């Protein structure tokens, strides 16, 4: 009887121990599973250094060559900022901004367009950036450069007697506005009006001359030295037109103000002075 009782008690104890072990084991597995689930569901991807930002610049077409180089250099120092550019005539870009087109910065080839945006309170901040020079270029195939060098605009046109003269559309293209001022100053605007071929921006003016669609073109020095298909035959006296100033601005509607400020400061930095000068620009005073 005692032996049977002892065996019965032992069985109960063993059973209780087994139940406790099972409970503990299940609880541990549940916690582990819960931890695993939490880890999987709550995992965060590895973050790269800085969050990638994208800024969009609306820039005068005459800046395309130097701006592309600047962006390459800027990217080497700020890999977390993607810079995209919309090139065009300053007047067309101004209209796009007025109509709400997205942009973080604007670089114009004339003060007129920037002033118009300032009057509408569309600028966060702005400042003069660069200066340029107007020149007349000729297609090498059609023009005797020996006759054209170092003469007045009037004598140059009379000697060459071009069939077509390429200029930017004066109402929207600053280079065209300056060209018209030069020709009006020299009292030549009406005399040659049948020869004008109007272009949507100054780079198209250069292209017309390069391709032989016009013998002469009024472009910036920066455009002229970027081409090996044209010759500079005349450096225009700056007193015959308004000062050629390129202002830069951060737009009030920018979605990336901090990144835009970084690029704004970079464009103004001294380290770019040599690059600007190599491309025919001078620093604005």
Residue pairs with C-beta under 8 A, 6 or more apart in sequence:
48 80
49 80
50 80
51 80
52 80
52 81
52 82
53 80
53 81
53 82
53 256
53 258
53 259
54 81
54 82
54 83
54 84
54 256
55 81
55 82
55 83
55 84
55 104
55 105
55 254
55 256
55 259
55 260
55 263
56 84
56 85
56 86
56 102
56 103
56 104
56 105
57 67
57 83
57 84
57 85
57 86
57 103
57 104
57 105
57 106
57 107
57 263
58 85
58 86
58 88
58 93
58 96
58 97
58 101
58 103
58 105
58 106
58 107
59 67
59 85
59 86
59 87
59 93
59 105
59 106
59 107
60 87
60 88
60 89
60 90
60 93
60 107
60 108
60 109
60 174
60 201
60 202
60 246
61 87
61 88
61 89
61 109
61 201
61 202
61 203
61 204
62 109
62 132
62 175
62 201
62 202
62 203
62 219
62 220
62 222
62 223
63 87
63 107
63 109
63 222
63 246
64 85
64 87
64 203
65 222
65 226
65 279
66 222
66 275
66 276
66 279
66 281
67 85
67 87
67 107
68 85
69 275
69 279
70 266
70 267
70 272
70 275
71 83
71 85
73 272
73 275
74 81
74 83
74 263
74 266
75 81
75 83
77 266
78 262
81 259
81 262
81 263
83 263
86 93
86 96
86 103
87 201
87 203
88 96
88 200
88 201
89 168
89 169
89 172
89 173
89 174
89 200
89 201
89 202
90 108
90 109
90 110
90 113
90 172
90 173
90 174
91 113
91 169
91 171
91 172
91 173
91 174
92 172
92 200
92 201
93 103
93 106
93 108
93 113
94 106
94 108
94 113
94 116
94 117
96 103
97 103
97 106
97 117
97 122
97 251
98 116
98 117
98 120
98 122
100 253
102 253
102 255
103 251
103 253
103 254
104 250
104 251
104 254
104 255
104 256
104 257
104 259
104 260
104 263
105 248
105 249
105 250
105 251
105 254
105 260
105 263
105 264
106 114
106 117
106 123
106 248
106 249
106 251
107 129
107 246
107 247
107 248
107 249
107 267
108 114
108 174
108 246
108 247
109 132
109 174
109 175
109 202
109 220
109 244
109 246
110 174
110 177
110 242
110 244
110 245
110 246
111 245
111 247
112 174
112 177
113 174
114 123
114 126
114 247
114 249
117 123
117 249
117 251
118 126
118 249
121 252
122 251
122 252
122 253
123 249
123 250
123 251
123 252
124 249
124 250
124 251
124 252
124 254
124 257
125 249
125 250
125 264
126 247
126 248
126 249
126 250
127 247
127 248
127 249
127 268
128 245
128 246
128 247
128 248
128 284
128 285
129 246
129 247
129 248
129 267
129 268
129 283
129 284
130 245
130 246
130 276
130 281
130 282
130 283
130 284
131 243
131 244
131 245
131 246
131 281
131 282
131 283
131 284
131 285
132 220
132 221
132 222
132 244
132 246
132 280
132 281
132 282
133 220
133 221
133 235
133 236
133 238
133 244
133 280
134 175
134 178
134 179
134 182
134 218
134 219
134 220
134 221
134 236
134 238
134 241
134 244
135 218
135 219
135 220
135 221
135 224
135 232
135 234
135 235
135 236
136 153
136 156
136 216
136 217
136 218
136 219
136 232
136 233
136 234
136 236
137 206
137 209
137 216
137 217
137 219
137 223
137 224
137 227
137 230
137 231
137 232
137 233
138 145
138 148
138 160
138 209
138 215
138 216
138 217
138 230
138 231
138 233
139 209
139 210
139 212
139 214
139 215
139 216
139 229
139 230
140 229
140 230
140 231
141 212
142 162
142 212
142 215
143 160
143 215
143 216
143 231
143 233
144 160
145 231
145 233
147 159
147 160
148 156
148 159
148 160
148 233
148 234
149 233
149 234
151 159
151 234
152 186
153 182
153 183
153 186
153 188
153 234
153 236
154 186
154 188
156 233
156 234
157 165
157 188
157 192
157 216
160 215
160 216
162 195
162 214
162 215
162 216
163 195
163 214
163 215
164 195
164 196
164 197
164 208
164 213
164 214
164 215
164 216
165 192
165 195
165 196
165 197
165 214
165 215
165 216
165 217
165 218
166 196
166 197
166 199
166 204
166 205
166 208
166 209
166 213
166 214
166 216
166 217
166 218
167 175
167 176
167 179
167 180
167 196
167 197
167 198
167 199
167 205
167 217
167 218
168 174
168 175
168 176
168 177
168 179
168 198
168 199
168 200
168 201
168 202
168 204
168 205
168 218
169 176
169 198
169 199
169 200
170 176
170 177
170 179
170 180
171 177
172 200
173 199
173 200
173 201
173 202
174 202
174 244
175 201
175 202
175 205
175 218
175 219
175 220
176 198
176 199
176 202
176 205
176 218
177 242
178 218
178 241
178 242
178 244
179 218
179 241
180 189
181 240
181 241
181 242
182 218
182 236
182 240
182 241
183 189
183 192
185 240
185 241
186 240
197 208
197 213
197 214
199 205
199 207
199 208
202 219
202 220
202 223
203 223
205 214
205 217
205 218
205 219
205 223
206 217
206 219
206 223
206 224
206 226
206 227
206 230
208 214
208 217
209 215
209 216
209 217
209 219
209 229
209 230
210 227
210 229
210 230
216 233
217 230
218 236
220 244
220 280
221 232
221 235
221 280
222 279
222 280
222 281
223 280
224 230
224 232
224 280
225 232
225 279
225 280
226 279
226 280
238 244
245 284
246 281
246 284
247 284
248 264
248 267
248 268
250 257
250 260
250 261
250 264
251 260
254 260
266 272
273 283
276 282
276 283
